[in-house]
Amino acid sequence: MLKVNEYFDGRAKSIGFQTATLPATVGVISPGEFEFGTTKKETMTIISGALTVLLPGMNEWMTYGAGESFDVAGQASFKAKTDIDTAYLCTYE
């Protein structure tokens, strides 16, 4: 069953689904700066565009482009910003 999620007044949207091994979402983040919270460990892979993130415990923003991934621990939050529509795949453990 697909589950549609919408955040930040529609500026970030995703569709949740079950992969063969893990729950996942695929979505798009529109230009802007946001703060996301996690409940489980997340691995985010950029599909198209670029996302600049400030991960928990880090002092420097890092930019990830198409094909690149980063992890965020569960029960954490991270900041993200983008200048262009950015598509991603996120898996949850």
FENGI-V743008 format. One line per field, one symbol per residue. ss: DSSP state (h for helix, s for strand, l for the rest). psi: psi as a letter, one per 40 degrees, with the letter a starting at -180 (. if undefined). burial: 1 if it has 16 or more other ideal C-beta (glycine too) atoms within 10 Angstrom, else 0. A space follows every 10 residues. Layout:
ss->???
psi->???
burial->???
//
This chain:
ss->llssssslll lsssssssll llsssssssl lsssssslll lsssssssls ssssllllll lsssslllss ssllllssss sslllsssss ssl
psi->hihhihiffe ehiihiihad diiiihahhi hahihiiidi hhhhhhdiai hhihiheieh iihhaheiii ihiifiiiii iieihhiihh ih.
burial->0000000000 0111010000 0001101110 0001010100 0101110010 1011100000 0001000000 0100000101 1100011111 110
//
